[in-house]
Amino acid sequence: MPASSLPPESGDIDLAPVRLSTAIMTHPLRLGRAEALRDRHPELRASVVVDPRPEDGPATIRTALAAWAAADPEGTHHLVLQDDVVLCAGFLDRLTAAITRFPTVALSLFTEWGSATSHHLRLVSLFGASWAEVIDDYVPSVALVLPTAIARDFGDMAGGPPQAAQDDVALAGFLRARGVRTLCGIPTLAEHDGQESLAGNDAFGPRRSVCFQDDVLGTVADTVVGGSFGAAWRLPVISRMVVPPRLTVGIRAGATAPWEVLDADAAFRRLGVDPAEAGRLSAARVADLHDGPNGHGSGFAAHLLETAWLAAFAAGAVLAGPAPAVRVHPPAGPPDLATALASPVVRRAFGTLPQGVLHATGDRRAPHDHDLDDDLGSLMLEAVRTGYQRVTGPQTATA
């Protein structure tokens, strides 16, 4: 859970124009992919950094340290990309706007559809915000920007190399120790291309973006990222660290207050919702999906879809709650359900929610990406609407 809901320092401070250096980290077996990525984006003037000791076995930290050490000391910020990343249209302009907006923090340009951070982003998007703090115990590092001084410090690791073999975990500890916050935007400026993992992450299945910028191109959401910062005070999250995945809701009373983590039943009672009724609704909606004309019966685990449905239901319930579930900076008016559900970002983000749950099991029968958009996306949006109406009453049925 995020440590603070206070907004990060913004670009109102006196900052020189953004001067960005870029490195692409890779393994000798994938050098061609890294070079192709570099050649597709000449505007980044990226260097390619290869694992210095591939014979020592999988460990992204070796390459990451070299990639972060490659930061230009004359630059303001350094970007490190993994070789299996896809960058959105207009990437450099969008990234420059984001750095200008939040110049002093780490900016994660991707988080996968089943991460804890993806749930944070889905919730803040319902309130019209486009940035939120990373809340996983790792820093999503498929595409990450750091202020140059921080980047070089991590690359140098003057205190000795980190114990973690993977860079995302090492970065989390490093940034936390230095008081550097990590934000992620929605839509994300980068996508993961879904190829095989050299770090052993294939067991988690495809790891696509919660909502990739190119998936909302040509809509009202297709703007250069600036946007507002949102921080949850009531946050439904599906934990994939237990089997089966489990829904919990974090609740706190103030910006720096400790989190109280409730199981789903206790959280629903706190919100004035009968947990038994919520369970019956989720089972019925998922059964309708399996039995309908486009039923997906044999390819899905019903209990996983029911958990995803309850997470979206809980998001709608906290959206409607008497106390704001998200604080937005700069402040905005109260959220409107119809406006929220019409947002292309919200629709895409909640459309990927069940995929993040289903694919995390490693079940290869789970359909990929756009195969799920229509039926499961509609199911999730209906769950948000139902959760909202269970708190506000039947007068919102047409919202």
C-alpha positions in Angstrom: 0.0 0.0 0.0 1.3 3.6 -0.7 2.9 5.2 2.3 1.4 8.6 1.7 -1.5 10.2 -0.2 0.2 13.6 -0.3 1.0 14.8 -3.8 4.6 14.6 -5.0 6.5 17.7 -5.7 5.4 19.1 -9.1 7.0 20.8 -12.0 6.2 24.2 -10.5 9.7 24.1 -9.0 12.6 25.8 -10.9 13.9 23.0 -13.2 16.1 23.2 -16.3 14.6 21.8 -19.5 14.5 18.0 -19.6 17.8 16.5 -20.9 17.2 12.7 -21.2 19.7 9.9 -21.7 18.5 6.4 -22.5 19.9 2.9 -22.2 18.4 -0.4 -23.4 19.3 -3.4 -21.2 19.6 -6.8 -22.8 21.1 -10.3 -22.8 23.5 -11.6 -25.5 20.7 -13.9 -26.7 18.4 -11.0 -27.3 20.9 -8.4 -28.6 19.1 -8.2 -31.9 15.9 -7.2 -30.2 17.6 -4.5 -28.3 19.2 -3.1 -31.4 15.9 -3.2 -33.3 14.3 -1.2 -30.4 17.1 1.3 -30.6 16.7 1.7 -34.3 13.0 2.2 -34.1 13.5 5.1 -31.8 16.4 7.2 -33.0 15.1 10.2 -31.2 16.1 8.6 -27.9 19.7 8.2 -28.9 19.8 5.1 -26.8 22.9 3.0 -25.9 22.6 -0.8 -25.7 23.9 -2.4 -22.5 24.5 -6.1 -22.5 24.6 -8.4 -19.4 28.3 -8.4 -18.5 28.3 -11.9 -17.0 25.6 -14.0 -18.7 27.5 -17.2 -17.8 26.5 -16.6 -14.2 22.8 -17.3 -14.9 19.6 -15.3 -14.9 19.9 -12.1 -12.8 18.7 -8.8 -14.2 20.5 -6.8 -11.6 23.9 -7.1 -13.3 22.6 -5.5 -16.5 20.5 -3.0 -14.7 23.4 -1.7 -12.7 25.4 -1.1 -15.9 22.4 0.5 -17.6 21.8 2.9 -14.8 25.5 3.7 -14.5 25.3 4.8 -18.2 23.3 7.9 -17.3 24.7 11.0 -18.9 26.1 13.2 -16.0 25.1 16.3 -18.0 21.5 15.1 -18.2 18.6 15.7 -15.9 17.0 12.3 -16.2 17.9 8.8 -17.3 15.5 6.2 -19.0 16.2 2.5 -18.9 14.2 0.2 -21.2 14.1 -3.6 -21.2 14.6 -5.1 -24.7 11.0 -6.5 -24.9 9.2 -3.2 -24.5 6.9 -1.4 -27.0 6.7 2.3 -26.8 3.6 4.3 -27.6 3.1 6.8 -30.4 4.6 10.2 -29.6 6.6 8.6 -26.7 9.2 11.3 -26.3 6.8 14.2 -26.2 4.5 12.3 -23.7 7.5 11.3 -21.5 8.9 14.9 -21.5 5.6 16.2 -20.3 5.5 13.6 -17.6 9.0 14.4 -16.4 8.2 18.1 -16.4 5.1 17.4 -14.3 6.9 15.2 -11.8 10.7 15.9 -12.0 11.9 14.6 -8.6 10.4 11.1 -8.5 10.8 7.8 -10.2 8.4 7.3 -13.1 7.4 3.8 -14.0 6.0 3.8 -17.6 4.5 0.4 -17.4 2.7 -1.9 -14.9 1.2 -5.2 -15.8 -2.5 -5.9 -15.7 -2.5 -8.0 -12.5 -0.1 -6.0 -10.3 -1.3 -4.3 -7.1 -0.4 -1.0 -8.8 -2.8 -1.8 -11.6 -5.7 -1.9 -9.1 -4.5 1.5 -7.7 -4.5 3.0 -11.2 -7.9 1.6 -12.1 -9.4 3.2 -9.0 -7.8 6.6 -9.4 -8.9 6.6 -13.1 -12.6 6.4 -11.9 -11.9 9.7 -10.2 -10.4 11.2 -13.3 -6.7 11.0 -12.1 -3.9 9.8 -14.3 -1.0 9.2 -11.9 -0.8 7.1 -8.7 1.9 5.8 -6.5 3.4 2.3 -7.1 2.2 0.0 -4.3 3.9 -3.3 -5.2 6.9 -4.6 -3.2 8.9 -4.1 -6.4 9.4 -1.2 -8.8 8.0 -2.0 -12.3 11.2 -1.6 -14.4 10.2 -2.6 -17.9 10.5 1.2 -18.7 11.6 3.4 -15.8 12.9 7.0 -15.5 15.0 8.3 -12.6 16.6 11.7 -12.0 20.1 11.4 -13.2 21.8 11.7 -9.7 19.6 8.9 -8.4 20.2 6.8 -11.5 24.0 7.1 -11.2 23.9 6.4 -7.4 22.0 3.1 -8.1 24.4 2.2 -10.9 27.4 2.9 -8.7 26.0 1.1 -5.7 28.8 2.5 -3.5 27.6 0.5 -0.6 28.0 -2.8 -2.4 25.8 -4.7 -4.8 22.2 -5.4 -3.7 21.3 -8.9 -2.5 18.3 -9.2 -4.8 19.0 -10.9 -8.1 16.2 -9.0 -9.9 16.5 -5.3 -10.5 12.8 -4.5 -9.8 13.2 -5.7 -6.2 16.6 -4.0 -5.7 15.3 -0.7 -7.0 12.3 -0.8 -4.6 14.7 -1.1 -1.6 17.1 1.5 -3.0 14.5 4.1 -3.7 12.6 3.5 -0.4 15.9 4.0 1.5 16.4 7.3 -0.2 12.9 8.6 0.2 12.3 8.6 -3.6 8.7 7.9 -4.5 7.7 6.0 -7.6 4.7 7.0 -9.7 3.0 5.2 -12.6 0.7 6.8 -15.1 -2.5 5.6 -16.8 -2.5 5.1 -19.7 1.0 3.7 -19.6 3.5 4.9 -22.2 5.0 1.4 -22.6 3.7 -2.1 -23.3 5.3 -5.5 -22.7 5.4 -7.6 -25.9 4.8 -10.9 -24.2 7.8 -12.8 -25.4 9.6 -15.4 -23.3 11.2 -14.3 -20.0 14.8 -14.8 -19.3 14.2 -14.0 -15.6 11.8 -16.9 -15.0 8.5 -14.9 -15.2 6.8 -17.1 -17.7 4.8 -18.8 -15.0 2.8 -15.6 -14.6 1.6 -15.8 -18.2 1.4 -12.8 -20.5 2.1 -9.5 -18.6 0.3 -6.8 -20.6 -0.3 -3.2 -19.6 -3.2 -2.3 -17.4 -4.1 0.2 -20.2 -1.6 1.1 -22.9 -1.6 4.5 -24.5 -1.9 3.1 -28.0 -5.1 1.3 -27.0 -6.8 4.6 -26.5 -5.3 6.5 -29.5 -7.8 8.6 -31.3 -10.1 9.1 -28.2 -10.5 12.0 -25.8 -7.9 10.2 -23.6 -5.3 10.6 -26.4 -3.5 13.6 -25.0 0.1 14.3 -24.0 0.3 13.1 -20.4 0.3 15.7 -17.7 -2.7 15.1 -15.5 -3.6 14.8 -11.9 -2.3 12.7 -9.1 -4.6 10.4 -7.2 -4.1 8.5 -3.9 -6.5 5.9 -2.6 -7.8 5.9 0.9 -10.0 2.8 0.2 -8.4 0.4 -2.2 -9.6 -3.0 -3.4 -6.6 -5.2 -4.4 -6.5 -8.8 -5.5 -3.5 -10.6 -4.0 -1.9 -13.2 -6.2 0.5 -14.3 -3.5 -2.1 -16.7 -2.1 -3.9 -19.6 -3.8 -6.5 -19.0 -4.9 -6.1 -15.2 -5.4 -7.9 -13.2 -2.7 -9.6 -9.8 -2.6 -8.8 -7.5 0.2 -9.5 -3.8 0.8 -7.1 -1.4 2.4 -8.7 1.5 4.4 -7.0 4.4 6.1 -8.2 7.5 8.0 -5.7 10.1 6.9 -2.9 11.0 4.4 -0.2 9.4 6.5 -2.3 7.1 8.6 -1.5 3.4 8.7 -3.5 1.0 6.5 -6.1 -1.3 7.9 -6.4 -4.3 5.5 -9.7 -6.0 5.6 -10.9 -9.2 3.9 -13.6 -8.7 1.3 -16.5 -9.7 3.6 -15.4 -7.3 6.4 -14.8 -4.5 3.8 -18.2 -4.9 2.3 -19.9 -4.7 5.7 -17.9 -1.6 6.4 -19.3 -0.1 3.2 -22.9 -1.1 4.0 -23.0 -4.0 1.5 -24.2 -7.5 2.4 -21.2 -9.8 1.6 -23.4 -12.8 1.0 -25.4 -10.8 -1.6 -22.2 -9.7 -3.3 -21.1 -13.3 -3.5 -24.4 -14.4 -5.0 -24.3 -11.6 -7.5 -20.8 -12.5 -8.6 -21.6 -16.2 -9.0 -24.8 -15.4 -11.0 -23.0 -12.9 -13.3 -20.2 -15.3 -14.1 -22.6 -18.2 -14.6 -24.5 -16.0 -17.1 -21.2 -15.4 -18.9 -20.4 -19.2 -19.1 -23.9 -20.1 -20.2 -24.5 -17.3 -22.7 -24.2 -17.5 -26.5 -20.5 -16.6 -26.2 -19.9 -18.8 -23.2 -16.3 -19.5 -22.3 -17.0 -22.4 -19.9 -14.1 -24.8 -20.2 -11.4 -22.2 -20.7 -12.0 -20.3 -17.5 -11.9 -20.9 -13.7 -15.2 -19.5 -12.4 -13.9 -18.7 -9.0 -11.1 -16.5 -10.5 -13.7 -14.6 -12.6 -15.9 -14.2 -9.5 -12.9 -12.7 -7.6 -12.3 -10.2 -10.5 -16.0 -9.3 -10.6 -16.0 -8.7 -6.8 -12.9 -6.4 -7.2 -14.7 -4.3 -9.8 -17.9 -4.4 -7.6 -15.8 -3.1 -4.7 -14.3 -0.3 -6.8 -17.9 0.8 -7.6 -18.8 0.6 -3.9 -15.9 2.7 -2.7 -16.6 5.2 -5.5 -20.0 5.7 -4.1 -19.1 5.7 -0.4 -19.8 8.7 1.9 -16.1 9.4 2.3 -13.9 9.9 -0.7 -12.0 6.8 -1.7 -9.4 8.7 -3.6 -7.9 12.2 -3.0 -7.1 13.9 -6.3 -4.5 16.7 -6.7 -5.2 19.2 -8.0 -8.6 18.8 -6.3 -11.5 17.8 -8.6 -15.3 17.6 -8.1 -17.0 14.5 -6.9 -16.9 11.6 -9.3 -19.8 10.9 -11.6 -20.5 7.2 -12.5 -21.7 7.8 -16.0 -18.7 10.0 -16.9 -16.3 7.6 -15.3 -17.6 4.5 -17.1 -17.6 6.4 -20.5 -13.9 7.1 -20.2 -11.9 5.0 -22.7 -9.1 4.7 -20.1 -11.5 3.3 -17.5 -13.1 1.0 -20.0 -9.8 -0.4 -21.1 -8.3 -0.6 -17.6 -11.3 -2.6 -16.2 -11.3 -4.7 -19.3 -7.8 -6.0 -18.5 -8.7 -6.7 -14.8 -9.9 -10.3 -15.3 -7.0 -11.1 -17.6 -4.5 -10.1 -14.9 -6.2 -12.6 -12.6 -6.6 -15.4 -15.1 -3.2 -15.3 -16.7 -1.4 -15.1 -13.3 -2.3 -18.8 -12.8 -0.2 -19.7 -15.9 -3.3 -21.5 -17.4 -2.5 -21.5 -21.1 -6.2 -22.0 -21.9 -6.9 -18.4 -20.9 -7.5 -16.3 -24.0 -5.2 -13.5 -24.8 -5.8 -9.8 -24.8 -8.5 -8.6 -27.3 -10.2 -12.1 -27.2 -11.5 -11.0 -23.8 -12.4 -7.4 -24.5 -16.1 -7.5 -25.3 -17.6 -10.1 -22.9 -15.2 -9.7 -19.9 -14.9 -5.9 -20.3 -18.6 -5.5 -20.2 -18.8 -7.9 -17.2 -16.3 -5.7 -15.2 -18.0 -2.4 -16.0 -21.4 -3.9 -15.0 -19.8 -4.9 -11.7 -18.5 -1.4 -11.1 -22.0 0.0 -11.8 -23.7 -2.7 -9.5 -21.3 -1.9 -6.6 -22.0 1.8 -7.0 -25.8 1.2 -7.0 -25.7 -1.1 -3.9 -24.3 1.8 -1.9 -26.2 4.7 -3.4 -29.6 3.0 -4.0 -31.8 2.2 -7.0 -32.1 5.8 -8.1 -28.7 5.5 -9.8 -29.8 2.5 -11.9 -29.6 4.4 -15.2 -26.3 6.2 -14.4 
